[in-house]
């Protein structure tokens, strides 16, 4: 994957981490007041999606600095892309589901567990590298 390099993964990690902080702050300070009918489950789902953005963002920052990233044909290119794609699918599906479950549920509902599976695949793939 020649387009995947430590700089792109670093920036992706930074963007995920910042987005997680922003969405977490929104969830803590404005979500319930702007959407008063949200269930506690929906608020918790929002928080989980924000936390996963932060955790995986920090992980991508660390992966981009790993010495193996640039060796042996970029061994960490696949794991980093799987973690990034899985995070986008997981967290990126939860936020609209919380805000518009009726409209988005049929389409985005299956994306969330698929994204989680892709994230797990990314982390597990590092075990064999």
C-alpha positions in Angstrom: 0.0 0.0 0.0 2.3 2.8 -1.2 -0.2 5.6 -0.3 -0.1 4.6 3.4 2.9 6.1 5.1 3.7 7.2 8.7 2.8 10.8 8.0 -0.7 9.9 6.8 -1.3 7.6 9.7 0.0 10.2 12.2 -2.4 12.8 10.8 -5.3 10.3 10.8 -4.5 9.5 14.4 -4.4 13.2 15.3 -7.7 13.9 13.5 -9.4 10.9 15.2 -8.2 12.0 18.6 -9.3 15.6 18.1 -12.6 14.4 16.8 -13.1 12.1 19.7 -12.5 15.0 22.1 -14.8 17.3 20.2 -17.6 14.7 20.0 -17.1 13.8 23.6 -17.4 17.4 24.8 -20.5 17.8 22.7 -21.9 14.7 24.2 -21.2 15.8 27.7 -22.3 19.4 27.4 -24.9 19.8 24.6 -26.3 16.5 23.3 -29.0 16.0 25.9 -30.1 19.7 25.8 -30.3 19.7 22.0 -31.9 16.3 21.8 -33.9 15.9 25.0 -35.7 12.7 23.9 -32.5 10.7 23.7 -32.4 7.6 25.9 -29.6 6.9 28.3 -28.6 4.1 26.0 -28.2 6.6 23.1 -26.1 9.0 25.3 -23.9 6.1 26.3 -23.5 5.0 22.7 -22.4 8.5 21.8 -19.8 8.4 24.6 -18.6 5.0 23.4 -18.1 6.2 19.9 -16.2 9.2 21.1 -14.0 7.1 23.3 -13.2 4.7 20.4 -12.2 7.6 18.3 -9.7 8.7 21.0 -8.3 5.3 21.7 -7.8 4.4 18.1 -6.5 7.8 17.3 -3.8 7.5 20.0 -3.1 3.9 18.7 -2.6 5.2 15.2 -0.2 7.9 16.5 1.8 5.2 18.2 1.8 2.9 15.2 3.0 5.7 12.9 6.1 6.0 15.1 6.9 2.3 15.3 10.2 1.4 13.6 8.6 -1.5 11.7 6.2 0.8 9.8 8.7 1.7 7.1 10.5 -1.7 6.9 9.7 -4.9 5.2 7.4 -3.3 2.7 5.4 -1.4 5.3 4.3 -4.2 7.6 2.1 -1.9 9.6 0.3 -0.4 6.6 -2.5 -3.0 6.6 -3.1 -2.9 10.4 -3.2 0.9 10.4 -5.6 1.1 7.5 -7.9 -1.6 9.0 -7.9 0.3 12.4 -8.7 3.6 10.6 -11.4 2.1 8.4 -12.9 0.2 11.3 -13.0 3.3 13.5 -14.7 5.3 10.7 -17.2 2.6 10.3 -17.8 2.0 14.0 -17.9 5.6 15.4 -19.0 7.1 12.1 -22.1 5.0 12.1 -23.0 5.5 15.8 -23.2 9.3 15.7 -25.9 9.5 13.0 -27.7 6.4 14.6 -28.0 8.3 17.9 -29.3 11.4 16.2 -31.6 9.8 13.6 -32.1 6.1 14.4 -35.4 6.0 12.6 -34.0 7.3 9.3 -30.6 5.7 9.4 -31.1 2.5 11.4 -31.7 0.0 8.5 -28.6 1.2 6.6 -26.1 2.1 9.4 -27.2 -0.4 12.0 -25.2 -3.3 10.4 -22.1 -1.0 9.8 -21.3 -0.6 13.5 -20.5 -4.3 14.3 -18.7 -4.6 10.9 -16.5 -1.6 11.8 -15.7 -3.2 15.2 -14.7 -6.4 13.5 -12.4 -4.5 11.0 -10.8 -2.7 14.0 -10.2 -6.0 15.8 -8.8 -7.5 12.5 -6.3 -4.6 12.4 -5.1 -5.1 15.9 -4.9 -8.9 15.5 -3.0 -8.6 12.3 -0.2 -6.9 14.2 0.3 -10.1 16.2 1.7 -11.9 13.2 3.9 -9.2 11.9 
